[in-house]
């Protein structure tokens, strides 16, 4: 009879891969949380329009300015 040696599950390669994957997910989650926090905290208010309503090509403006 032969006895099979039980191999370790968390080898160096698997542990490195798991830590790397967890780091990537953590950075992604932190970046998204920062994006949401900045978008909620920003209140741009009323800003002056750079382009005037001349009707010429390339003169883009907001469809309905808020102020």
CHARMM internal coordinates of N, CA and C (Angstrom, degrees):
IC EDIT
DIST 1 N 1 CA 1.4362
DIST 1 CA 1 C 1.5184
ANGL 1 N 1 CA 1 C 109.86
DIST 1 C 2 N 1.2837
ANGL 1 CA 1 C 2 N 113.58
DIHE 1 N 1 CA 1 C 2 N 142.88
DIST 2 N 2 CA 1.4562
ANGL 1 C 2 N 2 CA 118.15
DIHE 1 CA 1 C 2 N 2 CA 175.89
DIST 2 CA 2 C 1.5186
ANGL 2 N 2 CA 2 C 108.97
DIHE 1 C 2 N 2 CA 2 C -111.25
DIST 2 C 3 N 1.2616
ANGL 2 CA 2 C 3 N 114.42
DIHE 2 N 2 CA 2 C 3 N 143.43
DIST 3 N 3 CA 1.4643
ANGL 2 C 3 N 3 CA 120.36
DIHE 2 CA 2 C 3 N 3 CA 178.50
DIST 3 CA 3 C 1.5214
ANGL 3 N 3 CA 3 C 107.04
DIHE 2 C 3 N 3 CA 3 C -103.75
DIST 3 C 4 N 1.3189
ANGL 3 CA 3 C 4 N 114.83
DIHE 3 N 3 CA 3 C 4 N 123.71
DIST 4 N 4 CA 1.4616
ANGL 3 C 4 N 4 CA 119.14
DIHE 3 CA 3 C 4 N 4 CA 178.82
DIST 4 CA 4 C 1.5184
ANGL 4 N 4 CA 4 C 109.39
DIHE 3 C 4 N 4 CA 4 C -82.09
DIST 4 C 5 N 1.2878
ANGL 4 CA 4 C 5 N 114.20
DIHE 4 N 4 CA 4 C 5 N 128.16
DIST 5 N 5 CA 1.4601
ANGL 4 C 5 N 5 CA 118.64
DIHE 4 CA 4 C 5 N 5 CA 177.15
DIST 5 CA 5 C 1.5277
ANGL 5 N 5 CA 5 C 108.36
DIHE 4 C 5 N 5 CA 5 C -74.40
DIST 5 C 6 N 1.2947
ANGL 5 CA 5 C 6 N 115.11
DIHE 5 N 5 CA 5 C 6 N 132.98
DIST 6 N 6 CA 1.4581
ANGL 5 C 6 N 6 CA 119.76
DIHE 5 CA 5 C 6 N 6 CA -179.62
DIST 6 CA 6 C 1.5271
ANGL 6 N 6 CA 6 C 108.30
DIHE 5 C 6 N 6 CA 6 C -78.73
DIST 6 C 7 N 1.3191
ANGL 6 CA 6 C 7 N 115.62
DIHE 6 N 6 CA 6 C 7 N 123.30
DIST 7 N 7 CA 1.4577
ANGL 6 C 7 N 7 CA 118.82
DIHE 6 CA 6 C 7 N 7 CA -178.96
DIST 7 CA 7 C 1.5289
ANGL 7 N 7 CA 7 C 109.60
DIHE 6 C 7 N 7 CA 7 C -85.16
DIST 7 C 8 N 1.2823
ANGL 7 CA 7 C 8 N 115.09
DIHE 7 N 7 CA 7 C 8 N 152.05
DIST 8 N 8 CA 1.4637
ANGL 7 C 8 N 8 CA 120.67
DIHE 7 CA 7 C 8 N 8 CA -179.94
DIST 8 CA 8 C 1.5189
ANGL 8 N 8 CA 8 C 109.23
DIHE 7 C 8 N 8 CA 8 C -76.92
DIST 8 C 9 N 1.3291
ANGL 8 CA 8 C 9 N 115.99
DIHE 8 N 8 CA 8 C 9 N 139.56
DIST 9 N 9 CA 1.4642
ANGL 8 C 9 N 9 CA 120.23
DIHE 8 CA 8 C 9 N 9 CA -179.66
DIST 9 CA 9 C 1.5232
ANGL 9 N 9 CA 9 C 110.99
DIHE 8 C 9 N 9 CA 9 C -75.61
DIST 9 C 10 N 1.3275
ANGL 9 CA 9 C 10 N 116.90
DIHE 9 N 9 CA 9 C 10 N -45.33
DIST 10 N 10 CA 1.4574
ANGL 9 C 10 N 10 CA 120.43
DIHE 9 CA 9 C 10 N 10 CA -176.85
DIST 10 CA 10 C 1.5243
ANGL 10 N 10 CA 10 C 110.22
DIHE 9 C 10 N 10 CA 10 C -89.12
DIST 10 C 11 N 1.3015
ANGL 10 CA 10 C 11 N 114.77
DIHE 10 N 10 CA 10 C 11 N 78.78
DIST 11 N 11 CA 1.4578
ANGL 10 C 11 N 11 CA 119.59
DIHE 10 CA 10 C 11 N 11 CA 174.90
DIST 11 CA 11 C 1.5278
ANGL 11 N 11 CA 11 C 108.54
DIHE 10 C 11 N 11 CA 11 C -76.88
DIST 11 C 12 N 1.3082
ANGL 11 CA 11 C 12 N 116.12
DIHE 11 N 11 CA 11 C 12 N 171.47
DIST 12 N 12 CA 1.4628
ANGL 11 C 12 N 12 CA 120.10
DIHE 11 CA 11 C 12 N 12 CA -178.81
DIST 12 CA 12 C 1.5289
ANGL 12 N 12 CA 12 C 111.65
DIHE 11 C 12 N 12 CA 12 C -60.67
DIST 12 C 13 N 1.3153
ANGL 12 CA 12 C 13 N 117.25
DIHE 12 N 12 CA 12 C 13 N -40.10
DIST 13 N 13 CA 1.4596
ANGL 12 C 13 N 13 CA 120.52
DIHE 12 CA 12 C 13 N 13 CA -179.94
DIST 13 CA 13 C 1.5223
ANGL 13 N 13 CA 13 C 112.59
DIHE 12 C 13 N 13 CA 13 C -67.17
DIST 13 C 14 N 1.3270
ANGL 13 CA 13 C 14 N 116.70
DIHE 13 N 13 CA 13 C 14 N -43.02
DIST 14 N 14 CA 1.4662
ANGL 13 C 14 N 14 CA 119.81
DIHE 13 CA 13 C 14 N 14 CA 179.16
DIST 14 CA 14 C 1.5249
ANGL 14 N 14 CA 14 C 111.29
DIHE 13 C 14 N 14 CA 14 C -67.06
DIST 14 C 15 N 1.3097
ANGL 14 CA 14 C 15 N 116.37
DIHE 14 N 14 CA 14 C 15 N -40.84
DIST 15 N 15 CA 1.4574
ANGL 14 C 15 N 15 CA 120.08
DIHE 14 CA 14 C 15 N 15 CA 179.37
DIST 15 CA 15 C 1.5251
ANGL 15 N 15 CA 15 C 110.72
DIHE 14 C 15 N 15 CA 15 C -64.76
DIST 15 C 16 N 1.3139
ANGL 15 CA 15 C 16 N 117.22
DIHE 15 N 15 CA 15 C 16 N -42.66
DIST 16 N 16 CA 1.4623
ANGL 15 C 16 N 16 CA 121.23
DIHE 15 CA 15 C 16 N 16 CA 177.57
DIST 16 CA 16 C 1.5232
ANGL 16 N 16 CA 16 C 110.79
DIHE 15 C 16 N 16 CA 16 C -62.54
DIST 16 C 17 N 1.3187
ANGL 16 CA 16 C 17 N 116.56
DIHE 16 N 16 CA 16 C 17 N -43.50
DIST 17 N 17 CA 1.4606
ANGL 16 C 17 N 17 CA 120.24
DIHE 16 CA 16 C 17 N 17 CA 178.60
DIST 17 CA 17 C 1.5162
ANGL 17 N 17 CA 17 C 112.68
DIHE 16 C 17 N 17 CA 17 C -64.46
DIST 17 C 18 N 1.3328
ANGL 17 CA 17 C 18 N 117.02
DIHE 17 N 17 CA 17 C 18 N -40.29
DIST 18 N 18 CA 1.4620
ANGL 17 C 18 N 18 CA 120.64
DIHE 17 CA 17 C 18 N 18 CA 179.57
DIST 18 CA 18 C 1.5236
ANGL 18 N 18 CA 18 C 111.24
DIHE 17 C 18 N 18 CA 18 C -66.72
DIST 18 C 19 N 1.3301
ANGL 18 CA 18 C 19 N 116.80
DIHE 18 N 18 CA 18 C 19 N -41.37
DIST 19 N 19 CA 1.4656
ANGL 18 C 19 N 19 CA 120.43
DIHE 18 CA 18 C 19 N 19 CA 178.40
DIST 19 CA 19 C 1.5212
ANGL 19 N 19 CA 19 C 110.31
DIHE 18 C 19 N 19 CA 19 C -66.12
DIST 19 C 20 N 1.3083
ANGL 19 CA 19 C 20 N 117.41
DIHE 19 N 19 CA 19 C 20 N -41.42
DIST 20 N 20 CA 1.4603
ANGL 19 C 20 N 20 CA 121.26
DIHE 19 CA 19 C 20 N 20 CA 178.60
DIST 20 CA 20 C 1.5220
ANGL 20 N 20 CA 20 C 111.16
DIHE 19 C 20 N 20 CA 20 C -64.30
DIST 20 C 21 N 1.3207
ANGL 20 CA 20 C 21 N 117.80
DIHE 20 N 20 CA 20 C 21 N -44.35
DIST 21 N 21 CA 1.4641
ANGL 20 C 21 N 21 CA 121.23
DIHE 20 CA 20 C 21 N 21 CA 178.91
DIST 21 CA 21 C 1.5231
ANGL 21 N 21 CA 21 C 111.13
DIHE 20 C 21 N 21 CA 21 C -64.31
DIST 21 C 22 N 1.3266
ANGL 21 CA 21 C 22 N 117.36
DIHE 21 N 21 CA 21 C 22 N -41.66
DIST 22 N 22 CA 1.4653
ANGL 21 C 22 N 22 CA 120.49
DIHE 21 CA 21 C 22 N 22 CA 178.32
DIST 22 CA 22 C 1.5278
ANGL 22 N 22 CA 22 C 110.96
DIHE 21 C 22 N 22 CA 22 C -65.12
DIST 22 C 23 N 1.3224
ANGL 22 CA 22 C 23 N 117.07
DIHE 22 N 22 CA 22 C 23 N -35.91
DIST 23 N 23 CA 1.4638
ANGL 22 C 23 N 23 CA 120.78
DIHE 22 CA 22 C 23 N 23 CA 177.86
DIST 23 CA 23 C 1.5194
ANGL 23 N 23 CA 23 C 111.35
DIHE 22 C 23 N 23 CA 23 C -66.06
DIST 23 C 24 N 1.3148
ANGL 23 CA 23 C 24 N 117.02
DIHE 23 N 23 CA 23 C 24 N -42.84
DIST 24 N 24 CA 1.4663
ANGL 23 C 24 N 24 CA 121.19
DIHE 23 CA 23 C 24 N 24 CA 179.07
DIST 24 CA 24 C 1.5243
ANGL 24 N 24 CA 24 C 110.04
DIHE 23 C 24 N 24 CA 24 C -63.31
DIST 24 C 25 N 1.3210
ANGL 24 CA 24 C 25 N 117.45
DIHE 24 N 24 CA 24 C 25 N -44.85
DIST 25 N 25 CA 1.4667
ANGL 24 C 25 N 25 CA 120.98
DIHE 24 CA 24 C 25 N 25 CA 178.94
DIST 25 CA 25 C 1.5259
ANGL 25 N 25 CA 25 C 110.13
DIHE 24 C 25 N 25 CA 25 C -63.79
DIST 25 C 26 N 1.3220
ANGL 25 CA 25 C 26 N 117.79
DIHE 25 N 25 CA 25 C 26 N -39.68
DIST 26 N 26 CA 1.4605
ANGL 25 C 26 N 26 CA 121.32
DIHE 25 CA 25 C 26 N 26 CA 178.69
DIST 26 CA 26 C 1.5163
ANGL 26 N 26 CA 26 C 112.88
DIHE 25 C 26 N 26 CA 26 C -64.47
DIST 26 C 27 N 1.3231
ANGL 26 CA 26 C 27 N 117.08
DIHE 26 N 26 CA 26 C 27 N -43.25
DIST 27 N 27 CA 1.4682
ANGL 26 C 27 N 27 CA 120.64
DIHE 26 CA 26 C 27 N 27 CA 178.10
DIST 27 CA 27 C 1.5206
ANGL 27 N 27 CA 27 C 110.31
DIHE 26 C 27 N 27 CA 27 C -65.61
DIST 27 C 28 N 1.3171
ANGL 27 CA 27 C 28 N 117.58
DIHE 27 N 27 CA 27 C 28 N -40.43
DIST 28 N 28 CA 1.4647
ANGL 27 C 28 N 28 CA 121.58
DIHE 27 CA 27 C 28 N 28 CA 178.35
DIST 28 CA 28 C 1.5276
ANGL 28 N 28 CA 28 C 110.71
DIHE 27 C 28 N 28 CA 28 C -62.75
DIST 28 C 29 N 1.3216
ANGL 28 CA 28 C 29 N 117.26
DIHE 28 N 28 CA 28 C 29 N -44.67
DIST 29 N 29 CA 1.4667
ANGL 28 C 29 N 29 CA 121.14
DIHE 28 CA 28 C 29 N 29 CA 179.69
DIST 29 CA 29 C 1.5273
ANGL 29 N 29 CA 29 C 110.97
DIHE 28 C 29 N 29 CA 29 C -65.98
DIST 29 C 30 N 1.3251
ANGL 29 CA 29 C 30 N 117.43
DIHE 29 N 29 CA 29 C 30 N -40.20
DIST 30 N 30 CA 1.4648
ANGL 29 C 30 N 30 CA 120.60
DIHE 29 CA 29 C 30 N 30 CA 179.06
DIST 30 CA 30 C 1.5243
ANGL 30 N 30 CA 30 C 111.22
DIHE 29 C 30 N 30 CA 30 C -66.06
DIST 30 C 31 N 1.3167
ANGL 30 CA 30 C 31 N 117.81
DIHE 30 N 30 CA 30 C 31 N -39.37
DIST 31 N 31 CA 1.4622
ANGL 30 C 31 N 31 CA 120.86
DIHE 30 CA 30 C 31 N 31 CA 178.71
DIST 31 CA 31 C 1.5229
ANGL 31 N 31 CA 31 C 110.72
DIHE 30 C 31 N 31 CA 31 C -65.48
DIST 31 C 32 N 1.3164
ANGL 31 CA 31 C 32 N 117.25
DIHE 31 N 31 CA 31 C 32 N -41.23
DIST 32 N 32 CA 1.4622
ANGL 31 C 32 N 32 CA 119.79
DIHE 31 CA 31 C 32 N 32 CA 178.29
DIST 32 CA 32 C 1.5243
ANGL 32 N 32 CA 32 C 111.46
DIHE 31 C 32 N 32 CA 32 C -68.08
DIST 32 C 33 N 1.3251
ANGL 32 CA 32 C 33 N 117.57
DIHE 32 N 32 CA 32 C 33 N -38.50
DIST 33 N 33 CA 1.4642
ANGL 32 C 33 N 33 CA 120.32
DIHE 32 CA 32 C 33 N 33 CA 177.10
DIST 33 CA 33 C 1.5234
ANGL 33 N 33 CA 33 C 110.57
DIHE 32 C 33 N 33 CA 33 C -63.79
DIST 33 C 34 N 1.3229
ANGL 33 CA 33 C 34 N 116.91
DIHE 33 N 33 CA 33 C 34 N -39.95
DIST 34 N 34 CA 1.4654
ANGL 33 C 34 N 34 CA 120.42
DIHE 33 CA 33 C 34 N 34 CA 177.12
DIST 34 CA 34 C 1.5232
ANGL 34 N 34 CA 34 C 110.76
DIHE 33 C 34 N 34 CA 34 C -64.81
DIST 34 C 35 N 1.3129
ANGL 34 CA 34 C 35 N 117.75
DIHE 34 N 34 CA 34 C 35 N -41.38
DIST 35 N 35 CA 1.4641
ANGL 34 C 35 N 35 CA 121.45
DIHE 34 CA 34 C 35 N 35 CA 178.44
DIST 35 CA 35 C 1.5223
ANGL 35 N 35 CA 35 C 111.00
DIHE 34 C 35 N 35 CA 35 C -60.83
DIST 35 C 36 N 1.3156
ANGL 35 CA 35 C 36 N 117.35
DIHE 35 N 35 CA 35 C 36 N -44.35
DIST 36 N 36 CA 1.4659
ANGL 35 C 36 N 36 CA 121.13
DIHE 35 CA 35 C 36 N 36 CA 178.90
DIST 36 CA 36 C 1.5244
ANGL 36 N 36 CA 36 C 110.33
DIHE 35 C 36 N 36 CA 36 C -66.05
DIST 36 C 37 N 1.3230
ANGL 36 CA 36 C 37 N 117.97
DIHE 36 N 36 CA 36 C 37 N -42.67
DIST 37 N 37 CA 1.4624
ANGL 36 C 37 N 37 CA 121.12
DIHE 36 CA 36 C 37 N 37 CA -179.51
DIST 37 CA 37 C 1.5252
ANGL 37 N 37 CA 37 C 111.47
DIHE 36 C 37 N 37 CA 37 C -63.09
DIST 37 C 38 N 1.3150
ANGL 37 CA 37 C 38 N 117.62
DIHE 37 N 37 CA 37 C 38 N -41.86
DIST 38 N 38 CA 1.4602
ANGL 37 C 38 N 38 CA 120.91
DIHE 37 CA 37 C 38 N 38 CA 179.87
DIST 38 CA 38 C 1.5232
ANGL 38 N 38 CA 38 C 110.64
DIHE 37 C 38 N 38 CA 38 C -68.91
DIST 38 C 39 N 1.3188
ANGL 38 CA 38 C 39 N 117.80
DIHE 38 N 38 CA 38 C 39 N -39.64
DIST 39 N 39 CA 1.4646
ANGL 38 C 39 N 39 CA 119.70
DIHE 38 CA 38 C 39 N 39 CA -179.16
DIST 39 CA 39 C 1.5198
ANGL 39 N 39 CA 39 C 111.76
DIHE 38 C 39 N 39 CA 39 C -69.21
DIST 39 C 40 N 1.3220
ANGL 39 CA 39 C 40 N 117.78
DIHE 39 N 39 CA 39 C 40 N -33.05
DIST 40 N 40 CA 1.4620
ANGL 39 C 40 N 40 CA 120.47
DIHE 39 CA 39 C 40 N 40 CA 178.19
DIST 40 CA 40 C 1.5274
ANGL 40 N 40 CA 40 C 110.48
DIHE 39 C 40 N 40 CA 40 C -75.34
DIST 40 C 41 N 1.3136
ANGL 40 CA 40 C 41 N 117.66
DIHE 40 N 40 CA 40 C 41 N -36.82
DIST 41 N 41 CA 1.4615
ANGL 40 C 41 N 41 CA 121.47
DIHE 40 CA 40 C 41 N 41 CA -176.31
DIST 41 CA 41 C 1.5239
ANGL 41 N 41 CA 41 C 113.19
DIHE 40 C 41 N 41 CA 41 C -78.76
DIST 41 C 42 N 1.3078
ANGL 41 CA 41 C 42 N 118.59
DIHE 41 N 41 CA 41 C 42 N -23.33
DIST 42 N 42 CA 1.4640
ANGL 41 C 42 N 42 CA 119.91
DIHE 41 CA 41 C 42 N 42 CA -175.95
DIST 42 CA 42 C 1.5228
ANGL 42 N 42 CA 42 C 110.25
DIHE 41 C 42 N 42 CA 42 C -80.62
DIST 42 C 43 N 1.2915
ANGL 42 CA 42 C 43 N 115.64
DIHE 42 N 42 CA 42 C 43 N 132.19
DIST 43 N 43 CA 1.4594
ANGL 42 C 43 N 43 CA 123.53
DIHE 42 CA 42 C 43 N 43 CA 176.97
DIST 43 CA 43 C 1.5264
ANGL 43 N 43 CA 43 C 106.69
DIHE 42 C 43 N 43 CA 43 C -128.46
DIST 43 C 44 N 1.3185
ANGL 43 CA 43 C 44 N 118.19
DIHE 43 N 43 CA 43 C 44 N 87.01
DIST 44 N 44 CA 1.4616
ANGL 43 C 44 N 44 CA 119.60
DIHE 43 CA 43 C 44 N 44 CA -172.86
DIST 44 CA 44 C 1.5227
ANGL 44 N 44 CA 44 C 113.65
DIHE 43 C 44 N 44 CA 44 C -66.03
DIST 44 C 45 N 1.3266
ANGL 44 CA 44 C 45 N 118.10
DIHE 44 N 44 CA 44 C 45 N -27.23
DIST 45 N 45 CA 1.4565
ANGL 44 C 45 N 45 CA 119.85
DIHE 44 CA 44 C 45 N 45 CA 179.55
DIST 45 CA 45 C 1.5151
ANGL 45 N 45 CA 45 C 111.85
DIHE 44 C 45 N 45 CA 45 C 68.57
DIST 45 C 46 N 1.3019
ANGL 45 CA 45 C 46 N 115.12
DIHE 45 N 45 CA 45 C 46 N -148.91
DIST 46 N 46 CA 1.4559
ANGL 45 C 46 N 46 CA 121.73
DIHE 45 CA 45 C 46 N 46 CA -175.36
DIST 46 CA 46 C 1.5277
ANGL 46 N 46 CA 46 C 109.62
DIHE 45 C 46 N 46 CA 46 C -98.73
DIST 46 C 47 N 1.3065
ANGL 46 CA 46 C 47 N 117.20
DIHE 46 N 46 CA 46 C 47 N 128.03
DIST 47 N 47 CA 1.4597
ANGL 46 C 47 N 47 CA 121.67
DIHE 46 CA 46 C 47 N 47 CA 177.22
DIST 47 CA 47 C 1.5171
ANGL 47 N 47 CA 47 C 109.18
DIHE 46 C 47 N 47 CA 47 C -123.82
DIST 47 C 48 N 1.3088
ANGL 47 CA 47 C 48 N 115.38
DIHE 47 N 47 CA 47 C 48 N 151.55
DIST 48 N 48 CA 1.4649
ANGL 47 C 48 N 48 CA 119.94
DIHE 47 CA 47 C 48 N 48 CA 179.26
DIST 48 CA 48 C 1.5236
ANGL 48 N 48 CA 48 C 109.83
DIHE 47 C 48 N 48 CA 48 C -73.14
DIST 48 C 49 N 1.3303
ANGL 48 CA 48 C 49 N 115.80
DIHE 48 N 48 CA 48 C 49 N 144.22
DIST 49 N 49 CA 1.4624
ANGL 48 C 49 N 49 CA 120.79
DIHE 48 CA 48 C 49 N 49 CA 178.22
DIST 49 CA 49 C 1.5182
ANGL 49 N 49 CA 49 C 109.19
DIHE 48 C 49 N 49 CA 49 C -82.64
DIST 49 C 50 N 1.3064
ANGL 49 CA 49 C 50 N 115.67
DIHE 49 N 49 CA 49 C 50 N 136.38
DIST 50 N 50 CA 1.4610
ANGL 49 C 50 N 50 CA 120.42
DIHE 49 CA 49 C 50 N 50 CA -178.47
DIST 50 CA 50 C 1.5237
ANGL 50 N 50 CA 50 C 110.57
DIHE 49 C 50 N 50 CA 50 C -77.26
DIST 50 C 51 N 1.3039
ANGL 50 CA 50 C 51 N 116.24
DIHE 50 N 50 CA 50 C 51 N -40.68
DIST 51 N 51 CA 1.4639
ANGL 50 C 51 N 51 CA 119.74
DIHE 50 CA 50 C 51 N 51 CA -176.01
DIST 51 CA 51 C 1.5228
ANGL 51 N 51 CA 51 C 110.31
DIHE 50 C 51 N 51 CA 51 C -94.41
DIST 51 C 52 N 1.2937
ANGL 51 CA 51 C 52 N 115.47
DIHE 51 N 51 CA 51 C 52 N 145.25
DIST 52 N 52 CA 1.4661
ANGL 51 C 52 N 52 CA 121.07
DIHE 51 CA 51 C 52 N 52 CA 179.47
DIST 52 CA 52 C 1.5157
ANGL 52 N 52 CA 52 C 109.63
DIHE 51 C 52 N 52 CA 52 C -95.44
DIST 52 C 53 N 1.3357
ANGL 52 CA 52 C 53 N 118.19
DIHE 52 N 52 CA 52 C 53 N 155.76
DIST 53 N 53 CA 1.4707
ANGL 52 C 53 N 53 CA 120.33
DIHE 52 CA 52 C 53 N 53 CA -178.28
DIST 53 CA 53 C 1.5291
ANGL 53 N 53 CA 53 C 112.30
DIHE 52 C 53 N 53 CA 53 C -78.18
DIST 53 C 54 N 1.3194
ANGL 53 CA 53 C 54 N 117.68
DIHE 53 N 53 CA 53 C 54 N 72.43
DIST 54 N 54 CA 1.4633
ANGL 53 C 54 N 54 CA 120.89
DIHE 53 CA 53 C 54 N 54 CA -178.80
DIST 54 CA 54 C 1.5150
ANGL 54 N 54 CA 54 C 112.34
DIHE 53 C 54 N 54 CA 54 C -90.27
DIST 54 C 55 N 1.3163
ANGL 54 CA 54 C 55 N 117.18
DIHE 54 N 54 CA 54 C 55 N -22.61
DIST 55 N 55 CA 1.4550
ANGL 54 C 55 N 55 CA 119.79
DIHE 54 CA 54 C 55 N 55 CA -179.73
DIST 55 CA 55 C 1.5155
ANGL 55 N 55 CA 55 C 113.59
DIHE 54 C 55 N 55 CA 55 C 88.43
DIST 55 C 56 N 1.3192
ANGL 55 CA 55 C 56 N 118.41
DIHE 55 N 55 CA 55 C 56 N -1.48
DIST 56 N 56 CA 1.4578
ANGL 55 C 56 N 56 CA 120.32
DIHE 55 CA 55 C 56 N 56 CA -179.87
DIST 56 CA 56 C 1.5234
ANGL 56 N 56 CA 56 C 110.35
DIHE 55 C 56 N 56 CA 56 C -78.90
DIST 56 C 57 N 1.3066
ANGL 56 CA 56 C 57 N 115.85
DIHE 56 N 56 CA 56 C 57 N 162.12
DIST 57 N 57 CA 1.4581
ANGL 56 C 57 N 57 CA 120.93
DIHE 56 CA 56 C 57 N 57 CA -178.29
DIST 57 CA 57 C 1.5210
ANGL 57 N 57 CA 57 C 110.14
DIHE 56 C 57 N 57 CA 57 C -64.98
DIST 57 C 58 N 1.3095
ANGL 57 CA 57 C 58 N 115.64
DIHE 57 N 57 CA 57 C 58 N 135.86
DIST 58 N 58 CA 1.4495
ANGL 57 C 58 N 58 CA 121.04
DIHE 57 CA 57 C 58 N 58 CA 178.07
DIST 58 CA 58 C 1.5176
ANGL 58 N 58 CA 58 C 114.32
DIHE 57 C 58 N 58 CA 58 C 88.61
DIST 58 C 59 N 1.3168
ANGL 58 CA 58 C 59 N 118.18
DIHE 58 N 58 CA 58 C 59 N -0.42
DIST 59 N 59 CA 1.4662
ANGL 58 C 59 N 59 CA 121.18
DIHE 58 CA 58 C 59 N 59 CA 179.16
DIST 59 CA 59 C 1.5199
ANGL 59 N 59 CA 59 C 108.66
DIHE 58 C 59 N 59 CA 59 C -92.54
DIST 59 C 60 N 1.3119
ANGL 59 CA 59 C 60 N 116.91
DIHE 59 N 59 CA 59 C 60 N 81.87
DIST 60 N 60 CA 1.4645
ANGL 59 C 60 N 60 CA 121.49
DIHE 59 CA 59 C 60 N 60 CA -176.53
DIST 60 CA 60 C 1.5171
ANGL 60 N 60 CA 60 C 111.00
DIHE 59 C 60 N 60 CA 60 C -87.15
DIST 60 C 61 N 1.3060
ANGL 60 CA 60 C 61 N 116.00
DIHE 60 N 60 CA 60 C 61 N 140.36
DIST 61 N 61 CA 1.4588
ANGL 60 C 61 N 61 CA 123.22
DIHE 60 CA 60 C 61 N 61 CA 176.65
DIST 61 CA 61 C 1.5098
ANGL 61 N 61 CA 61 C 108.45
DIHE 60 C 61 N 61 CA 61 C -140.60
DIST 61 C 62 N 1.3149
ANGL 61 CA 61 C 62 N 115.67
DIHE 61 N 61 CA 61 C 62 N 170.91
DIST 62 N 62 CA 1.4560
ANGL 61 C 62 N 62 CA 120.63
DIHE 61 CA 61 C 62 N 62 CA 174.13
DIST 62 CA 62 C 1.5221
ANGL 62 N 62 CA 62 C 108.85
DIHE 61 C 62 N 62 CA 62 C -68.90
DIST 62 C 63 N 1.3235
ANGL 62 CA 62 C 63 N 117.05
DIHE 62 N 62 CA 62 C 63 N 143.08
DIST 63 N 63 CA 1.4591
ANGL 62 C 63 N 63 CA 120.40
DIHE 62 CA 62 C 63 N 63 CA -179.63
DIST 63 CA 63 C 1.5211
ANGL 63 N 63 CA 63 C 110.75
DIHE 62 C 63 N 63 CA 63 C -62.28
DIST 63 C 64 N 1.3173
ANGL 63 CA 63 C 64 N 117.03
DIHE 63 N 63 CA 63 C 64 N -47.04
DIST 64 N 64 CA 1.4611
ANGL 63 C 64 N 64 CA 122.06
DIHE 63 CA 63 C 64 N 64 CA 177.33
DIST 64 CA 64 C 1.5244
ANGL 64 N 64 CA 64 C 107.62
DIHE 63 C 64 N 64 CA 64 C -134.37
DIST 64 C 65 N 1.3293
ANGL 64 CA 64 C 65 N 117.85
DIHE 64 N 64 CA 64 C 65 N 98.14
DIST 65 N 65 CA 1.4556
ANGL 64 C 65 N 65 CA 118.56
DIHE 64 CA 64 C 65 N 65 CA 178.53
DIST 65 CA 65 C 1.5310
ANGL 65 N 65 CA 65 C 110.26
DIHE 64 C 65 N 65 CA 65 C -63.09
DIST 65 C 66 N 1.3070
ANGL 65 CA 65 C 66 N 117.14
DIHE 65 N 65 CA 65 C 66 N 144.74
DIST 66 N 66 CA 1.4584
ANGL 65 C 66 N 66 CA 120.36
DIHE 65 CA 65 C 66 N 66 CA -176.34
DIST 66 CA 66 C 1.5236
ANGL 66 N 66 CA 66 C 112.68
DIHE 65 C 66 N 66 CA 66 C -80.86
DIST 66 C 67 N 1.3186
ANGL 66 CA 66 C 67 N 118.93
DIHE 66 N 66 CA 66 C 67 N -7.32
DIST 67 N 67 CA 1.4645
ANGL 66 C 67 N 67 CA 119.33
DIHE 66 CA 66 C 67 N 67 CA 179.85
DIST 67 CA 67 C 1.5174
ANGL 67 N 67 CA 67 C 110.64
DIHE 66 C 67 N 67 CA 67 C -144.54
END
COOR INIT
IC SEED 1 N 1 CA 1 C
IC BUILD
